[in-house]
Amino acid sequence: TQSTWDTNHEFRDQMAVAPVVYPPDINFKKNLIYGGFAGFIGSLLTFPIDLSKTLVQLEKEPKRYHGIWQCLKYIHREGGFFSLYKGLPVQLIGIIPEKALKLSVNDYGRQRLRNTDGTIALHNEAIAGGVAGFAQVIITSPMEMLKIRMQEQAKITDPAKRLSFMQVVRTILSSGVRGVYQGAGATLLRDVPFSILYFPMFSNLKKWIATWSSDSFFRKPNSDNIADVNKRVSLAGTFLSGMVAGSLSAVVVTPFDVIK
């Protein structure tokens, strides 16, 4: 009958495009491996730019550097290629537990604050992200302190005046816990707002991409009947979501990064 056809047609339509949701589970191992690997690769690719950014921010009059690229050229000319990665080992050591903690706390917050139907309100996404950013500072603040102290050595042209890694560590530890967490308040000012902005923006951009045609480069093919966002969006879609969310969030919190 006509009514039976309508019912079956509606059922097929519902099966063709499943509602988009995030899985409720917290996979700490996955966060540790994926987050650590992504952080590792990201650090290798962007560390020279981070180094020049830090040196430009630290610079006083009279200025030696006139922009990030000029700073990179100067560091390379004075200290060679490896001087561009001064302080990288510190970043690599800290990045794996930092990302695992941040991603897991955000996942736990989203799980606790989600609605019974699996959705989560925007303000609850922001709360989960903010708590994750706060937790991250436990690892980030000491790592940033040591990394920046090592990066400062890159602008010292006389090798005899540069401090070794262990000399920098001893200098920081000589002030106790207060020295290790010096600037933690400024780091909170940067990392908490960043996470409040980044995590909701990333998740909603990814959910939006999950509604695009499965023929799109940013979608996994033949995935319309899968509800899990992570299984509907391709690596390119995830990359696009992260790039847009990260870029916009970073622009907003840059003043706090300068203070830090």
N, C-alpha and C positions, 0 to 999 in steps of 0.2 A: 504494500500500500504506500501511498504518498507519505504518510506520517512515519512509517517504518524507514523509508528511504532517507527522510530528513534526519531521523535519529542516527542512522548509520553514518550518514555524511558528516554530521556534527561530530560523531565519535572519531572518525578518521581525521578530521581537521584538528581535533584536540591532540590526537596522537602524533600528528605531523609536526607540530610546533609545541614542544613541552614548555611549561613555565620555567623561567630562569631563576635558579637559586644557587647558593653556595653550600657546599657540604658542611654538616655540623661538626665533623670530627676535628680534633687537634692533633696534627702529626708532627711531634717535636723532631723526630728523626729526619723527616722530609724538610722541615724548616732549617735544621742544622746543615744538612747536605746542600740543599738548593740555595738557601740563603748565604751560606758560607762560600759556595762556589761562585755565585753571582757577585758577592762582595769582593772576592779574590780577583776575579776578572775585571770588575769595575775599577778596583784600586790600581791594577797594573796599567789600565788604559788612561785613567784620569789623574794619576798621582802628580805628574809634572805640572799639570794645570792647577791642581790644588796647592802645590808648593809655591808656584808663582803668585797665586791669589793670596796666600798667607803672607808672603814677603811684601807684596804691594800694600796689603792692609797694615802691616807692621811699620812701614816706612815712615820716616820723619823727614823734615826739611834739613838740608837740601836733598831733593829727591834724586835717587839714582835710576829708578825704573820709571818708565812712562808707558804703563800698560802691561798686560800679562805677557804678550808675545815678545816684547822687548826684554822683559825680565827673563823669560826662558832662554833667549839668545845669550844674554849676559851670563847667566849661570852656566850654560853649556860651554861658553868660551873660557870662563875662568876656572871651572872645575871639571870639565869633561862630561861625558854622557851620564855616568853613574851619579854625579852630583844632583841630577834631576830627580833621583829617587832617594834622596836623603830622608830618612825617617820611615821609609816604606816597610821595613820588617816589623816595626811596631804596629803599623796599620794592619798588616796581614795577620799578625798574631791575634789581635783583638777583634778583627772583623767577623770571624766565624761565631764565637759566642755572642757577640753583640747582635748579629742578625738573627741568630736562633732565638735569643731572648725576646727581641723586639717583635718578631713575627708570631711567636708562640703566645706572648701576652696579648697581642692584638686579636689573635684567633680565639683565645679564651674569653676575652672581653666581648667579642661579637657573639660567641656562643651563649654567654650568660645574658646578654641584652637583647637577643633576637626574640621575635614574636613567635607564637605557637605555630604559625603557618610557615616558619622558616625565614620570613623576611625580617629586616631590621631597619628601624627608623634612622634617618640621616643624623640626628643629634646623638643617637646611641653609637653610631659608627664613629662619630667625632670623639665621644667619650672613650671608646675602646682604643682609638688611635692615640689620644692624649696620654692615657695610662701606659701604653706601650712606649711612647716617647720618654715618659718619666723613668720607666724601668731601664731603658736603654742607657741612660746617663750613668748608671752604676758602673758600666764598663767603658762607655764613651769618654767620660771626663778624664780619667787617668790616661787613657790612650791618646786623647787629643793633647793633653799637657805634654806628654813625652814626645809626641810627633812634632808639635810646634817647636819645642826646644831643639829637636834635631834639625828641623827645617831652618831654624835661625842660624845654624852653623854653616849653611850653604852660602850665606851672604858674607861670611868672613873670608876675605881673600888670602890671608896669611895662614897656611896650613898649621903652623906652630901654635896658633892661637885657638884653633878649633878644638872643641871638646869631643872626646870619644863617646860612644854610646854609654858605656859604664860610668863615665864621669858625669854625664847628664843624669843618669839614673840616680847616682849617689847624691847629686845636688838636690834633686826633687825629694828623695826619701829623707834627707837631712832635716826637713821641716815636718816630718811625720804625716799623719793622715790629712792634716790641713793643707800641707804642701801638695800631696797627691791629688786632692780634690779642689785645689785652687782654681777658681773660675767655674766651678760646677753650677753656680747660680746662673751665670751667663750661658752656659751650655744648655741648661733647662729652658732658658728663654728662646733658644734656637730650636732645640729638638722637639719640645712639646708642641709648639704651634705648627712646626713642620709636619709632625705625625697627625695632628688634628686635621690638617688640610689634605695631606697626601693619601692616607688610607681610604677615607670616604670617596675622594676623587678617583682613585685608582679602581676601587671596587665597582663604582657606578659607571665609569667609562667602559670597564670590561663587561658589565652586564648589558650596557647599551650595544656594544659590538656583538654580543651574543645574540642579539635580535636581528642582526643584519642577515642578508642572504647567505646561505651556506656555500654559495659559489664564490663568495668574497675571499680575497687573499688573506684576510684577517680572521676568517672562520675555518674551523675544521670541516671537511666535506662530510655530507650525510650525517650531520649531528643534530638535526632539528628535533629529533625525538628523545634527546638526552637533556635532562634538567640541569645537570651539573655545569656551571659556567666554565670551569676549568677544562672540561672535555668538549666544550663548544667553540672556544676561542683558540686560535692558533698561536704559535710562538710570536709571530709578527703582531698579532692583535694584543697580546700581553705586553710586548715590547713597546708598542705605540701607547698603550694605556699608562705604562710606567713612565715613559718619556714625557708625556704631556703633564701627568700629575706631578712628577718630580720637578720638572722645569718651572711650572707655575708656583708650586710650593716654595721652591728655592728662591724665586724672585721676591716673594713676600717676606721671607725670614732673613734675607741677606743683611739688613741692618743689625739684627741680633748676632749674626755670624761675625760681623766686624767688631762688635762689642766683645764677643767671646775671644 
